[in-house]
Amino acid sequence: MPGAEEDTLPRLWPTGTARVLVASNRGPVAFAVGDDGRLRIRRGAGGLVSGLSRVAADNGDGPMAWVCAALSDADRRAARSAPAGRLDLAGHDTDGTAVRMLDVDQVVFDRAYNAVANRTLWFIHHLLYAPASQPVFGPAFRRDWQAYETYNEMFAQALAHEAAPGASVLIQDYHLTLVAARLRALRADLRIAHFSHTPWAPPEYFRILPDDVSEQILRGMLGADRLGFLTDAWADAFQECCRDLLGLRIDRRAVTIGTAGSGRGAGSGRGAGSGREAGSGREAGRHRTVRIGVHPLGVSADELLGRAAATDVAARAAELVDLAGGRRLIVRVDRTELSKNIVRGLDAYRELLRTRPEWRGKVMHLVCAYPSRHDLPEYREYTAAVQRLAAEIEDEFATDTWLPLRLEITDDYPRSIAALSLAEVLVVNPIRDGMNLVAKEGPIVSTRDAVLVLSREAGACAEMGTAALVVNPFDIQATARALHAALTMPAPERRRRAEELAAVAGRLPPQRWFADQLHALAADR
């Protein structure tokens, strides 16, 4: 199914001007409609957004373009009123970056984003399905998958249109797994990378997807010259999928296309290599080697500390100090997302209060929960489960003078930063997580040498496990014991661990993370 954008583009691609291009579902800007009916632009959140323009300028890479999707009615209005969706050409302040916002049909977007990306691929990579009953891939899924293909084709077309000869393209995440191969077919001159911000499912779980769909995803990503992952574990899982499902040769950090058969079942690992060299990254006859890179994203310590020193954060910190009333704070900051494991975290806190009554009246658990994907029923139900358990804990333990738990389901970034700065214990216990930046933000802004209770299934554990208290996220009693150990840890050990965690967290800020990938892509030529 061709995208609506396709009809406005010439059949022969013009030469674009962008030397570096980024493609992501969410862009660097978003729009809202003011009281006067006019569009209001705001900058996107996150370190990646703030660092991109600076990286391109610092490295002398020339003009940069960002291709993204319109996510709201206001976004779609802005995209429709701009020449070919180019917001910068319509006079919007995009901070010197060419931003092309795709006006995706709302039905196509919902099917591609919600039904496939968030209800299928996210569930696969985070191992969230209960296979006895879910998933079921029937006609409705095939309709949704067609929309996902259309969505990815629109990105490929737009990137091909905007890119200068030989430009570098960095595609982001599971929403756009088909783009690299489609873009390579349109513009073989480009250098293409794809980065996965999620975990990657092991082959035995990835096989849950329909056979043709799993093959399309793998081959779509292998259209890139270079693939990036947050940890060795996720990179290894992707390579194992290529070996087991496609029969491709894998080396230490490379996948070679054109050996050991060309499709599913072609040997199930036959021809899999054991060498340590990554290969040339160039095409040689029918053979092409795709390099694999591991880039564990960190946080910008200076920027985060500057934000933590702002007056709005200080005001919220004062409110939280009053709320705690001198009690010790156990903090978590999360989205109400199934993989974040908030329910088991609350259960562990209840277990702490049940088995260690000495903490009753002396601690408070502050949960800052950001509403997430409430257009999906699974997430509405999960949020309700979090609220029910929080109410049960309050009913069981609250007194006239002590509130054991404070659950705040709201989008309040300054309050979250304030909470992290005051935490004595920070709980990060996801079922499975690509990285988890809260685990890195907390140690940077902590003023109380917060002890990190960290799930072994979070990507951050690969770097931070030696200084954190590592837990099995499914084990309620073990997590409760870790909370007790954190609260009773001697001050010198707290300080040593906190300093180590902060050093790791700031090791690879977004600007350097992005620049490293850009340089690696150029070096692979």
C-alpha positions as CSV (number, residue, x, y, z in Angstrom):
1,M,0.0,0.0,0.0
2,P,1.7,3.2,-1.1
3,G,1.9,6.1,1.5
4,A,0.1,9.3,0.9
5,E,3.5,11.1,0.8
6,E,4.6,9.1,-2.2
7,D,2.3,10.8,-4.7
8,T,3.9,14.2,-4.0
9,L,7.5,12.9,-4.8
10,P,9.1,12.7,-8.2
11,R,10.0,9.3,-9.5
12,L,13.6,10.2,-9.9
13,W,15.1,11.3,-6.6
14,P,16.4,14.8,-6.5
15,T,19.6,15.4,-4.6
16,G,18.8,16.5,-1.1
17,T,21.1,18.6,1.0
18,A,21.2,16.9,4.4
19,R,24.5,15.2,5.2
20,V,23.2,13.6,8.4
21,L,19.6,12.4,8.8
22,V,17.8,11.0,11.8
23,A,14.5,9.1,11.5
24,S,12.3,8.4,14.6
25,N,8.6,8.1,15.4
26,R,8.7,11.1,17.7
27,G,10.5,14.2,16.5
28,P,12.4,17.1,18.0
29,V,9.4,19.4,18.1
30,A,5.6,19.0,18.7
31,F,2.6,21.3,18.4
32,A,-0.4,22.3,20.4
33,V,-3.2,24.7,19.7
34,G,-3.3,27.8,21.8
35,D,-6.4,29.6,23.1
36,D,-6.3,31.9,20.1
37,G,-6.5,28.9,17.8
38,R,-2.9,29.3,16.6
39,L,-0.3,26.6,16.6
40,R,2.3,26.6,19.4
41,I,5.6,24.8,18.9
42,R,7.5,23.2,21.8
43,R,10.8,21.4,21.9
44,G,10.9,17.7,22.2
45,A,12.1,16.1,25.5
46,G,15.1,14.0,26.0
47,G,18.9,14.2,25.7
48,L,19.0,12.8,22.2
49,V,16.8,15.6,20.9
50,S,18.8,18.3,22.7
51,G,22.2,17.0,21.6
52,L,21.7,16.2,17.9
53,S,22.2,19.7,16.4
54,R,25.2,20.3,18.5
55,V,26.8,17.0,17.5
56,A,26.4,17.7,13.8
57,A,27.9,21.2,14.2
58,D,30.8,19.9,16.4
59,N,31.7,17.3,13.8
60,G,31.4,19.5,10.8
61,D,28.9,17.2,9.1
62,G,27.0,19.9,7.4
63,P,23.2,20.3,7.2
64,M,21.1,17.9,9.2
65,A,17.5,16.7,8.7
66,W,15.1,14.9,11.0
67,V,12.2,12.8,9.7
68,C,9.4,12.1,12.1
69,A,5.7,11.4,12.3
70,A,2.9,13.8,13.2
71,L,1.5,12.4,16.5
72,S,-1.4,14.7,17.2
73,D,-4.0,16.7,15.4
74,A,-2.0,19.8,15.9
75,D,1.1,18.1,14.5
76,R,-0.9,17.0,11.4
77,R,-2.1,20.5,10.9
78,A,1.4,21.9,11.1
79,A,2.7,19.2,8.7
80,R,-0.1,19.9,6.2
81,S,0.6,23.6,6.1
82,A,4.3,23.1,5.5
83,P,5.9,22.5,2.1
84,A,6.1,18.7,1.8
85,G,5.9,18.6,5.7
86,R,9.2,20.6,6.1
87,L,8.5,22.6,9.2
88,D,11.6,24.8,8.9
89,L,10.5,25.9,5.4
90,A,7.2,27.0,6.9
91,G,9.0,29.4,9.3
92,H,8.8,27.2,12.5
93,D,11.7,27.5,14.9
94,T,13.4,24.1,14.6
95,D,16.8,25.2,16.0
96,G,18.6,25.1,12.7
97,T,17.5,21.5,11.8
98,A,15.5,20.6,8.8
99,V,12.5,18.8,10.2
100,R,10.2,16.8,7.9
101,M,7.0,15.8,9.7
102,L,5.1,13.1,7.9
103,D,1.3,13.5,7.7
104,V,0.4,9.9,8.3
105,D,-3.2,8.9,7.9
106,Q,-4.6,8.6,11.4
107,V,-5.9,5.1,10.9
108,V,-2.6,3.9,9.3
109,F,-0.7,5.5,12.2
110,D,-2.9,3.9,14.9
111,R,-2.5,0.4,13.3
112,A,1.3,0.8,12.7
113,Y,2.1,2.4,16.0
114,N,-0.4,1.0,18.5
115,A,-1.3,-2.4,17.1
116,V,2.1,-3.5,15.7
117,A,4.8,-1.4,17.3
118,N,3.4,-1.2,20.8
119,R,1.1,-4.2,21.1
120,T,3.2,-6.7,19.2
121,L,6.9,-5.8,18.8
122,W,7.2,-4.1,22.3
123,F,5.5,-7.2,23.8
124,I,7.9,-9.6,21.9
125,H,11.1,-7.8,22.9
126,H,10.0,-7.4,26.5
127,L,8.7,-11.0,26.8
128,L,5.3,-9.8,27.9
129,Y,3.0,-12.3,26.2
130,A,1.3,-15.2,28.0
131,P,1.6,-17.7,25.1
132,A,-1.2,-19.9,26.5
133,S,-3.6,-17.2,25.3
134,Q,-1.7,-14.5,23.5
135,P,-0.9,-13.5,20.9
136,V,-3.2,-14.6,18.1
137,F,-2.2,-13.6,14.6
138,G,-5.2,-13.5,12.4
139,P,-6.7,-11.3,9.7
140,A,-6.7,-8.2,11.9
141,F,-3.0,-8.5,12.5
142,R,-2.4,-8.8,8.7
143,R,-4.3,-5.6,8.2
144,D,-2.3,-3.9,10.9
145,W,1.0,-5.2,9.5
146,Q,0.1,-3.7,6.1
147,A,-0.2,-0.4,7.8
148,Y,3.2,-0.9,9.5
149,E,4.7,-1.5,6.0
150,T,3.1,1.6,4.7
151,Y,4.4,3.7,7.6
152,N,7.9,2.4,7.2
153,E,7.7,3.0,3.4
154,M,6.8,6.7,4.0
155,F,9.9,7.2,6.1
156,A,12.1,5.5,3.5
157,Q,10.7,7.7,0.8
158,A,11.1,10.9,2.8
159,L,14.7,10.0,3.8
160,A,15.6,9.3,0.2
161,H,14.2,12.7,-0.8
162,E,16.1,14.7,1.8
163,A,19.5,13.0,1.8
164,A,22.6,14.4,0.0
165,P,24.8,12.0,-2.0
166,G,26.6,9.7,0.4
167,A,24.8,11.0,3.5
168,S,24.7,9.2,6.8
169,V,21.2,8.1,8.1
170,L,20.5,7.0,11.7
171,I,17.2,5.2,12.1
172,Q,15.8,4.8,15.6
173,D,14.0,1.9,17.2
174,Y,11.3,-0.8,16.7
175,H,8.8,1.5,15.0
176,L,11.0,1.6,11.9
177,T,12.5,-1.9,11.5
178,L,11.8,-2.1,7.8
179,V,13.2,1.3,6.8
180,A,16.8,0.5,6.3
181,A,16.2,-2.2,3.6
182,R,13.7,0.0,1.8
183,L,15.9,3.0,1.9
184,R,18.9,1.0,0.6
185,A,16.7,0.0,-2.4
186,L,16.0,3.6,-3.2
187,R,19.4,5.1,-2.4
188,A,22.3,2.7,-2.4
189,D,24.8,5.6,-2.0
190,L,23.7,6.3,1.6
191,R,25.4,5.0,4.8
192,I,22.6,3.6,6.9
193,A,22.5,2.7,10.6
194,H,19.6,1.5,12.8
195,F,19.6,1.7,16.6
196,S,17.4,-0.4,18.9
197,H,16.5,1.3,22.2
198,T,14.7,-1.8,23.4
199,P,15.9,-5.2,24.4
200,W,16.0,-7.8,21.7
201,A,14.1,-11.1,22.1
202,P,15.9,-14.4,22.0
203,P,15.2,-16.6,19.0
204,E,12.9,-19.0,20.8
205,Y,10.6,-16.0,21.7
206,F,11.1,-14.0,18.5
207,R,9.7,-17.1,16.7
208,I,6.3,-16.3,18.1
209,L,5.9,-13.8,15.3
210,P,4.5,-15.1,12.0
211,D,7.4,-16.5,10.0
212,D,7.3,-14.0,7.2
213,V,7.0,-11.1,9.6
214,S,10.0,-12.1,11.7
215,E,12.0,-12.5,8.5
216,Q,10.9,-9.1,7.1
217,I,12.0,-7.5,10.4
218,L,15.4,-9.1,10.4
219,R,16.1,-8.5,6.8
220,G,14.7,-5.0,7.0
221,M,17.2,-4.1,9.7
222,L,20.0,-5.9,7.9
223,G,19.5,-3.4,5.1
224,A,21.6,-1.1,7.2
225,D,25.4,-0.9,7.1
226,R,25.5,-0.9,10.9
227,L,23.2,-1.9,13.7
228,G,23.4,-0.5,17.3
229,F,22.2,-1.9,20.6
230,L,22.4,-0.8,24.2
231,T,24.1,-3.9,25.6
232,D,26.0,-6.9,24.5
233,A,23.0,-9.1,25.6
234,W,20.6,-7.4,23.2
235,A,23.2,-7.5,20.3
236,D,23.9,-11.2,21.0
237,A,20.1,-12.0,20.9
238,F,19.7,-10.2,17.5
239,Q,22.7,-12.1,16.0
240,E,21.3,-15.4,17.3
241,C,18.0,-14.6,15.6
242,C,19.8,-14.0,12.3
243,R,21.7,-17.3,12.7
244,D,18.8,-19.5,13.9
245,L,15.9,-18.0,11.9
246,L,17.7,-17.0,8.7
247,G,20.7,-19.3,8.7
248,L,23.1,-16.4,8.3
249,R,26.7,-16.4,9.4
250,I,27.5,-14.4,12.5
251,D,30.9,-13.3,13.8
252,R,31.7,-11.5,17.0
253,R,30.0,-8.3,16.0
254,A,28.8,-8.8,12.5
255,V,26.2,-10.6,10.3
256,T,27.2,-11.7,6.8
257,I,24.4,-11.8,4.3
258,G,24.7,-14.1,1.3
259,T,26.1,-17.2,3.1
260,A,24.5,-20.4,4.4
261,G,21.3,-20.0,2.5
262,S,18.9,-17.1,2.0
263,G,15.8,-17.7,4.1
264,R,14.2,-19.2,7.2
265,G,15.2,-22.7,7.8
266,A,18.3,-22.5,5.7
267,G,20.4,-24.5,8.1
268,S,19.3,-23.1,11.4
269,G,22.8,-21.9,12.2
270,R,24.6,-23.7,9.4
271,G,27.6,-21.7,8.5
272,A,27.6,-19.7,11.7
273,G,31.0,-18.3,12.2
274,S,33.1,-18.1,15.3
275,G,35.6,-15.5,14.2
276,R,36.3,-12.3,16.2
277,E,36.7,-9.9,13.2
278,A,33.8,-7.7,12.3
279,G,34.4,-7.9,8.5
280,S,34.8,-5.1,6.0
281,G,31.2,-3.7,6.0
282,R,31.4,-3.5,2.2
283,E,29.6,-5.5,-0.4
284,A,31.7,-8.1,-2.2
285,G,29.7,-9.9,-4.9
286,R,26.7,-11.4,-3.3
287,H,28.1,-11.0,0.2
288,R,27.6,-8.1,2.5
289,T,28.6,-7.7,6.1
290,V,26.5,-5.7,8.6
291,R,28.5,-4.4,11.5
292,I,27.1,-4.6,15.0
293,G,27.9,-1.9,17.6
294,V,27.1,-1.7,21.3
295,H,26.5,1.9,22.7
296,P,25.2,2.1,26.3
297,L,23.4,5.5,26.4
298,G,24.1,7.6,29.5
299,V,22.9,11.0,30.7
300,S,24.4,14.5,30.5
301,A,25.5,15.1,34.1
302,D,26.0,18.9,33.6
303,E,22.6,19.4,32.0
304,L,20.8,17.3,34.5
305,L,22.5,19.0,37.5
306,G,21.6,22.3,36.0
307,R,18.0,21.3,35.7
308,A,18.0,20.0,39.3
309,A,19.1,23.4,40.5
310,A,16.2,25.2,38.9
311,T,13.7,27.0,41.1
312,D,10.7,24.8,40.0
313,V,12.6,21.7,41.2
314,A,13.6,23.3,44.4
315,A,10.0,24.3,45.1
316,R,8.9,20.7,44.6
317,A,11.7,19.3,46.7
318,A,10.6,21.5,49.6
319,E,7.1,20.1,49.2
320,L,8.4,16.6,49.3
321,V,10.5,17.2,52.4
322,D,7.4,18.4,54.1
323,L,5.4,15.5,52.9
324,A,8.0,13.0,54.1
325,G,8.1,14.6,57.6
326,G,11.6,13.5,58.3
327,R,11.0,9.9,57.2
328,R,13.4,8.1,54.9
329,L,12.3,8.1,51.2
330,I,12.2,5.1,49.0
331,V,11.6,6.5,45.5
332,R,10.6,5.1,42.1
333,V,10.1,7.1,38.9
334,D,8.5,5.2,36.0
335,R,5.9,5.1,33.3
336,T,2.8,3.0,34.0
337,E,4.1,0.5,31.5
338,L,3.8,-3.2,31.8
339,S,7.5,-3.9,31.6
340,K,8.4,-1.5,34.4
341,N,7.0,-3.9,37.0
342,I,5.5,-1.3,39.3
343,V,3.0,-3.8,40.8
344,R,5.7,-6.2,42.0
345,G,7.7,-3.3,43.3
346,L,4.8,-2.2,45.4
347,D,4.3,-5.8,46.6
348,A,7.9,-5.9,47.7
349,Y,7.4,-2.7,49.7
350,R,4.4,-4.2,51.4
351,E,6.5,-7.3,52.1
352,L,9.1,-5.1,53.7
353,L,6.5,-3.5,56.0
354,R,5.1,-6.9,56.9
355,T,8.3,-8.6,57.7
356,R,10.3,-5.7,59.1
357,P,7.8,-3.8,61.3
358,E,10.6,-1.6,62.6
359,W,10.3,0.5,59.4
360,R,6.6,1.3,60.0
361,G,6.3,5.0,60.5
362,K,9.9,5.6,59.6
363,V,9.8,5.3,55.8
364,M,7.7,6.6,52.9
365,H,7.5,5.1,49.4
366,L,7.1,7.9,46.8
367,V,6.0,6.6,43.4
368,C,6.1,9.1,40.5
369,A,4.2,7.3,37.7
370,Y,3.9,8.8,34.3
371,P,0.7,7.9,32.4
372,S,1.6,5.7,29.5
373,R,-0.2,4.5,26.4
374,H,-3.7,4.9,27.9
375,D,-5.2,4.4,24.5
376,L,-4.4,0.7,24.9
377,P,-6.6,-1.4,27.2
378,E,-3.8,-3.4,28.7
379,Y,-2.2,-0.2,30.0
380,R,-5.4,1.2,31.4
381,E,-5.9,-2.1,33.3
382,Y,-2.3,-2.1,34.5
383,T,-2.6,1.5,35.8
384,A,-5.7,0.4,37.7
385,A,-3.9,-2.5,39.2
386,V,-1.1,-0.2,40.5
387,Q,-3.8,2.1,42.0
388,R,-5.6,-0.9,43.7
389,L,-2.4,-2.2,45.3
390,A,-1.4,1.3,46.5
391,A,-4.8,1.6,48.2
392,E,-4.4,-1.8,49.8
393,I,-1.0,-0.8,51.3
394,E,-2.5,2.4,52.6
395,D,-5.5,0.5,54.1
396,E,-3.2,-2.0,55.8
397,F,-0.6,0.2,57.3
398,A,-1.6,3.9,57.3
399,T,-2.1,5.6,60.7
400,D,-3.4,9.0,61.7
401,T,0.2,10.3,61.6
402,W,1.8,8.2,58.9
403,L,1.2,7.7,55.2
404,P,3.3,4.7,54.1
405,L,3.0,5.4,50.4
406,R,2.4,8.3,48.0
407,L,1.3,7.4,44.4
408,E,1.3,10.3,42.0
409,I,0.1,9.4,38.5
410,T,1.0,12.6,36.6
411,D,3.5,14.0,34.1
412,D,5.6,16.3,36.3
413,Y,9.3,16.2,35.3
414,P,10.5,18.8,37.9
415,R,8.8,16.8,40.7
416,S,10.4,13.6,39.4
417,I,13.9,15.2,39.5
418,A,13.1,16.5,43.0
419,A,12.1,13.1,44.1
420,L,15.3,11.5,42.7
421,S,17.4,14.1,44.5
422,L,15.8,13.3,47.9
423,A,15.8,9.5,47.5
424,E,17.7,7.3,50.0
425,V,16.7,4.2,48.1
426,L,15.9,4.2,44.4
427,V,13.9,1.2,43.0
428,V,14.4,0.3,39.4
429,N,13.0,-3.3,39.0
430,P,11.8,-3.7,35.4
431,I,10.9,-7.2,34.0
432,R,13.1,-6.3,31.0
433,D,14.4,-2.9,29.9
434,G,16.7,-1.8,27.0
435,M,18.6,0.5,29.4
436,N,16.5,2.5,31.9
437,L,17.8,6.1,32.2
438,V,16.1,6.6,35.6
439,A,18.8,4.3,37.0
440,K,21.4,6.7,35.7
441,E,19.6,10.0,36.4
442,G,19.0,9.2,40.0
443,P,22.7,8.8,41.0
444,I,23.6,12.0,39.2
445,V,21.1,14.2,41.1
446,S,21.1,12.4,44.4
447,T,21.9,14.5,47.4
448,R,21.6,11.6,49.9
449,D,23.8,8.9,48.4
450,A,20.8,6.9,47.2
451,V,21.2,3.2,47.1
452,L,20.1,1.7,43.8
453,V,18.0,-1.4,43.9
454,L,18.3,-2.6,40.3
455,S,16.7,-5.4,38.3
456,R,19.2,-7.8,36.7
457,E,17.0,-7.6,33.6
458,A,17.6,-3.9,33.0
459,G,20.2,-3.0,30.4
460,A,21.8,-0.6,32.9
461,C,22.7,-3.6,35.1
462,A,25.5,-4.5,32.7
463,E,27.3,-1.3,33.7
464,M,25.9,-0.6,37.2
465,G,25.5,-4.0,38.7
466,T,28.7,-3.9,40.8
467,A,27.6,-0.8,42.7
468,A,23.8,-1.5,42.9
469,L,21.9,-4.0,44.9
470,V,20.8,-6.4,42.1
471,V,17.5,-8.2,42.3
472,N,15.4,-10.8,40.4
473,P,12.4,-8.6,39.4
474,F,10.0,-11.5,39.9
475,D,11.1,-12.3,43.4
476,I,9.1,-10.2,45.9
477,Q,10.9,-11.4,49.0
478,A,14.3,-10.9,47.6
479,T,13.4,-7.4,46.6
480,A,12.0,-6.7,50.1
481,R,15.3,-7.9,51.6
482,A,17.2,-5.6,49.2
483,L,15.1,-2.7,50.4
484,H,16.0,-3.5,54.0
485,A,19.7,-3.9,53.1
486,A,19.6,-0.5,51.3
487,L,18.0,1.2,54.3
488,T,20.6,-0.3,56.7
489,M,23.7,0.2,54.6
490,P,26.5,2.0,56.4
491,A,27.2,5.5,55.3
492,P,30.7,4.9,53.9
493,E,29.5,2.1,51.7
494,R,26.5,4.2,50.5
495,R,28.9,7.0,49.5
496,R,31.3,4.6,47.7
497,R,28.5,3.0,45.7
498,A,26.8,6.3,44.9
499,E,30.0,7.8,43.5
500,E,30.6,4.7,41.3
501,L,27.0,4.8,40.0
502,A,27.3,8.5,39.2
503,A,30.6,8.0,37.3
504,V,29.1,5.3,35.2
505,A,25.9,7.2,34.5
506,G,27.7,10.2,33.0
507,R,30.2,8.1,31.0
508,L,28.4,8.3,27.7
509,P,26.1,11.3,27.4
510,P,23.7,11.6,24.5
511,Q,25.9,13.9,22.5
512,R,28.9,11.5,22.6
513,W,26.6,8.5,22.2
514,F,25.3,9.9,18.9
515,A,28.7,11.1,17.7
516,D,30.3,7.7,18.4
517,Q,27.7,6.0,16.2
518,L,28.2,8.6,13.4
519,H,32.0,8.1,13.5
520,A,31.6,4.3,13.5
521,L,29.3,4.4,10.5
522,A,31.8,6.6,8.6
523,A,34.7,4.3,9.7
524,D,33.0,1.2,8.3
525,R,33.3,2.5,4.7
